[in-house]
Amino acid sequence: MATPTTPSAGGYGSDAAAGGQDGGWFGRSPSAPEGSGRPGSPGDDRATGKPAHPAERASAPKPPRAPSPAPGPTSASSTTNLLRRTMAEIEPIADTVTSYFYALLFLRHPGLRDLFPAAMDTQRDRLFKALLTAATHADDPVTLTTYLTHLGRGHRKYGTLPEHYPAVGEALIGALSRHAPGTWGPRTEAAWVGAYTTISQIMIDAATEDELRAPAWWQAEVVSHVMRTKDIAIVTVRPDGPYPFLAGQYTAMETPWWPRVWRHYSFASAPRSDGLLSFHVKAVPAGWVSNALVHRARPGDVVRLGPPGGSMTVDHTSDSGLLCLGGGTGIAPIKALVEDVAQHGRRRSVDVFYGARRNQGLYDIDTMLRLQQSHPWLSVRPVVDDGPVGLLSGGIPEAVREFGPWHTYDAYLSGPPGMIRRSVDTLVGIGVPTHRIRHDSIEELVGATT
């Protein structure tokens, strides 16, 4: 899996930042005093999504009642087929259905509008697409539970409460029933109501469990801001409490200049003894959060962090080598993985391919080469699309083919979606098993302008 990054037409340019649109359904937490996102802290519990007792969140409020299904058996596979038939019908008019969904939600429940950013241009499709994605994985409980557990935990930072779920379910059923007349009927509606009931219950359960062990968000003070190029900064923050995470993961970040707008950024180091967290941020055109972090943030400013996420982490019980492909600021989590291997003290081969469009884009190559000098098991190969003599050129996927074999290595990919797709195709084509290829969901990478 690869850490969310901004999308790319296929290169490492403005969209190679190791940050991306937060895939959440809701875009903000209701107004609350500073620091009230922490269990046991003063402030309005509703602002953190924390009830007086976790047991109060134990069951999902019921979504709209479905008509009685038509007689006949309904297996899990037939239910999923009903959901997918609806999806196929609305796909050509997805924008219209999404607009209707939000219009219905905000018309019937205007108070929910405050959970979303003021500008809905990048947020608009998130909730609806997430609902549809979850529903169409109804026949894969392992994938569904993993996906929804992450969403449920992440939504605590928005202040999402159990009573919000029926309103969303009502708008979902209303939008689908209006715009999918060809497939809609009692059995289809029952299938969607059942799927949504499962979705909401998993998310509520995940949030209830998570609030017993972690805050909904952390305040973090900027302690260092270093410009590496005219549009890339390394931002280091000090969270206001312990922040447990693993190398290779990412977090969502909100700045004081754009409240309710969260973006994903990868941790650029393994966990440190001083508790500091570093991020590589590239300012992209029209990127509200990235431009604020690169051009406006300074030491002393306070940002807000969501919980860590992502599964691009190292299995330290294995002796397999690591093949790490990092494009642009996607090198940030790759650097963290290298440090993680070094900290565990096991000598295992790590091969890093660090890519950029041009030589100037290899802004952290000196750091990576110093790591190589310190660790004989580490190999770092810079790759540029249009490179000078002496450097690998033609892009990371092409460079990887020149070395290897890699079929016994665990592969870690981080960078623009185009690079990840091509790299996955290349690795599979040269014999790397798919279960050894790790990156975060490409769906999270697409459509995000930070």
N, C-alpha and C positions, 0 to 999 in steps of 0.2 A: 504494500500500500504506500502512497506518496503524500507528503504533507501538502495541505491545500495551498495552492499558489494561484495567482491571477492567471486568466486564460491566455493562450497564445495562438497565433496563427501558425505556429510551428517553430519559433525560434526562442532566443533567450533575452529578448529585449525588455520593453517596459513591463511585460507581463510575467517576467521570471521571478518576481519578488516572492519570497517565501511567506506570503500572506494571502488570504483569500476571504471571500464572503462567508460569514458565519451561516451555516446551513439551517439556522433555527427558524421556527415558525413565527415566533413573536420577536419583535425587534427591540424591546426595552423593558426595564423594570419600572413600575410606577415610582413616582417621586418618593424618596425616603431620605432620612438623615444620613450623613456620611458615616460609613462603617456599619450600617444596619444590615448588611448582607451576611452577618456572621451569627451563627446560632449562639444564643445566650447573650447577645449584645443588646443594648437599649435600642428602641425604635419600634416602628410599626411592623409587626410580624407579617402582615399582608404584603408589605413591600418586598419581602424576600421569598414569598411563597411558602412560609413556614407557619403552619397552624400551631395552636397552643399545645396540641398533642399530636405526634405523628400518626397515631391510630385514626385520627379524623380523616386522613387522606387514604385510608386503606382500600376504598372502593371507588370506582369511577362513577360519576353521575350518569344516569341512563340517557342515551341519545334518543332521538325521535323514535317512537314505536313503529315498527314495520308492519305492513299488512300481513295477514296470514299467508304463508307461502302456498302456492298451488300444490295439490297432492302429488306425491311421487318422491322417490329417494333423492337425497342431496348429499353427495359425497364431498370430501374436501377438494378433490380435483374438479368436480363440476362447479363448486362454489367459486374456485379460482378462475375457471373458464368464464363464468358470468362476469366477474370483475374485469377480466381482460377484454371481453367483448365490449364492455362499456368504454374502457380505455381506448380501444381501437376506433370506436365511433366518435369520440370527442377529440381525438388527436388532431384532425385537420382544423379544428376550431378552438384549439387550446387557449389562445389568447382571449377569445370571447368568453369561454367558460370560466377562466380565471377572473376576469373582470366582473362577471356576474356573481361569482362566489364572494368576492370582497364587498361588492355593493350590497349583497344580501346580508353579509355578516355585520357590516357597519350600520346598515339601516335598522336592523332588528336589535342590534346590541351596540349602540354608539359608544358605550364606555370602553369597548375593546380597542377602539381606534388609538387610544393612548399607549397601547402596548407595541405599536409599530412606529418606525421612523417617520418623521414628517414627510420626507420624500420617499415614495414607494417604488422608485424606478428599479432599484436593484433588489429590493425585498419582495416585490409583488408576487413573483412566481414561487417563492420558497415554500410557504405553507402548503399550497395546493399540490405542488409537485411532490412534496414529502409525503402527504397523505396518499397520493396515488401510488408512489413507490412502495410504501409500506403495505398497502392493500393488495398489491399484485404479488407480494412475497408471502401471502397467507399460507401457502402450502410448504413453506420452508421455515419452520418455527425457529431453528437455530439462528439463521440469518436475520429473521424478523426481530427476534428478541435482542440480538446484539445491536442492531441498528436503532431500535426504539429505546433501549436502555441508555445508549449514548445521548439520544435526543432528549429523553426525559430528564436526565441529569443536567444537561446543558441548558434546558429551559428554566431552571431555577433562577438563573441570573436575570431573566426577563420579568420575574414575578408571576409566572404562570401558575394558576391555581386550579384545583379540580373542577370548580364551577365554570371555568372557561371552556372545558371540553365539550359539553352538550351544545353550546352555541356554535362551535366550529363544526360539529357533526351535523347540526341542523342546516347550516349553510352549504355544507358539502352535498348532502342529500338533495337539497333544493336545486343546486346548480346542475347536478347530474341528471336529475329527473326532468329538468326543463330542456336540456341540450342533448340528451341521448334518448330520444323517443323511440328509436328503432330497436333498442335493446332493453329498454326499461319496462319493468313489470313487477308484480308482487315478489317473485323469486329473486329477481335482481336486486330489488330494494332490500329484501331480507339479507341477501349476501353482503351488501355494502354496510348495512347497519351492524351486522355481526362482526365484520372486519373492523369497523371503526370502534366498536366496543372493545375488541381485543387490543387494538392500537392504544386507546386511551388508558386502559387498565395497566398495560405494561409500562407506559410512560409515568403514570402516577405512582406505581409501585417503585420504580427506579428512583424517582425524586424523593419519595418517602424514605427509602433506605439511605440515599446519599446525604440527606440533611442530618442524619444522625452522626456522620463522621466528617463532614466538610462544609465550609460556608458556601453560600450561593455565588459569591464573588470575593475577590481580594482587591484592596486598594494597593497600588504600587507606585512608589516615588521614583522618578527618573533621576539616576545618580551619575550617568555618563551618556554623552551624545557625541559620537565621533563620525564625521563625514568621511567616507571612503572614496566616493566619487561625487560628482555634482548632484546626483540624484539617489545615492545609496548611503544610508546611515546605519551605524551599529548603535542600537539603543539598549542601555542596561538599566534595569529597574530593581528596586528593593521592595518586595512585597511586605505587607504589614503583619504577616504571620507565616508560619511554616507552609511551604507550597511544594508538596510531594509530586514528582513527575519522573518520567523515564526519558533517557536520551532517545531522540527520534520522534518524540511527541510534539504537539503544538497546543496553543491556547487561543482563545478569542480575546480580543482587546478592544476596549472602548476608550476614546479620548474625551477630555472635557470640552473640546471644541465641537464635537459632533455627537451629542448624547443620543442614545438609542441605536447608534450605528456601530456594529461589532464586526471585526475582521480577524481572520485566522493568521497567526504568525508562528513559525517554528522556533523552538528553543535552539539557540546556536551553540550550546555547550551541554556537557553532561552536568548532572547536579553538582553544585559547588558547596564547599564547606561554609562559605560566607553567606549562602542563601540567595545570592544575586542571580538574576535572570537576564540573558542577553538575546537580542533579536536582530536580524538583518532585514532592513526595510528599504524597499525601492519605491520611490514616488512614481506613480503612474498617472497618465492623463485622466483627469476627472476623478482621481482617487482621493476621496475625502479624508479617509483615515491615514493612508500612506503619506500624502502630502503634509498633513498636520504633523505626523511623527518625524518626517525628514526635515521639513523646513520651519516648523514652528516650535516643536517640543524642545525644552531645555531642562537642565538639572533643576530639580525642585518642583517641576510639574508632576501632577498625580494622574495616573491612568487607572483603569479598572480591568482586571483579568478574570476570565471565566475559568472553569476547571480544565485540567489538561485532557487531551484526547488524542486518538490515533494509536495504531498498532504496529507502526514501523519500528519495532524495537528488537534488540539483539537477544537471541536465545543463548544464554551463557552456559547451558548444559551441553551445547554442541561444540565440536571442534572444527566444523566446516568453515571454509574461508568465506570472506565477505566481499562481494562485488558491489561497489557503491557508485551510483551514477547521479551526479548533481549538476543541474543546469541553472546558471544565473545565481540568484540568492537561494536556490535550492541546495547550495553547498552548506547552508547553515545546519540543517539536521544531520548531514553527512559528517561534518566536523564533530558534532556531538556524539555520533556513533563511534568515531575513531577514538575520542577521549574515553568513551565508555569501555571500549575494549581494553585500552591502556590501563584504566583504573582497576579492571578485574585481573590484570596480570597474567592472562593466558596468551601464549604466543600462537596466534592464528593469523593466517595470511589475510590481509585487507588490501584490496586493489580499488583505488579511487580514480574515476574519470570525471574531471571537472571541466564543464563546457560553458562556452559563451559564444556569442556571434562574432565578436572581435576580441583581440588580445586585451584591450582596455577593460573588457567585461570580466576578466579574471581578477577581480578586485581583492580577493582574499588568498591569492595563490602563494604569497610569501608565508602566510600562516600555515598553509597546508604543507609547504615544502619544509618548514621548520619541524613540523610533526614527523615528516618522513625521515629527517635527519636523526631525530630522537628515537625512532622505533624502526628497527631493521625489518620487521614484518610488514611494514606499510609501504605501498607504492602509490605515488600520485602522478597521474598523467593529464596535463592540460590539453584541452581540445577546443579548437575554434572553427567556426564555419568557414571563414576566409582567413586562414592562418599564414604567418610568415614561414619561411624555410626553417625546419628544425622542430616545428610543432605539429602535432596531429591535427588534421583538418577534415572537414566534411561532415562534422556532427558526431555526437556521442555514439549513436547506434552503429555508424560506419566504423568508428575507431574500435569499438568493442569487438567487432568481428576479426580484427587483426591480431587479437591476443586470445588467451584462453588455453585449453578448453575451460568452460565455466559450469559444466553440468553438475559438478559437486559443490558449487558455491551457493550461498544464500545471497540473492540479489536485492538491493535496496535502491529505490528510484525516487528522486525528488526534483521537481522542476516544473516547467510549463506542461500543460496537458498534451500538447503535440509531441513533445519530447518523450513523455512517458508512454504514450501509445506506440510510437515508433520503436522505442526501446523494448517494450514488452514483446512486440512482434518479432524483433530481432532475436531476443533471448530465447523465445520459444522456438524460433526457426533454427537456432544453432544447438538446440537440445537441452535447454534449461527447463526442468519441470516447472509447471505453473505454481505448484505449492511452494516453490522456493523463491518466487518473485513477490516482493512486498512493496506496496505503496498504498496510500489512502485513496478512497473512492474518487475516481475521475469525475463522477457527477458533481462532487463538491468543488471541483476545480473550474467547472464550466460556468460561464455567466457571471463571474465575480469581477467587479471593477473596484479595486481598493484605492 
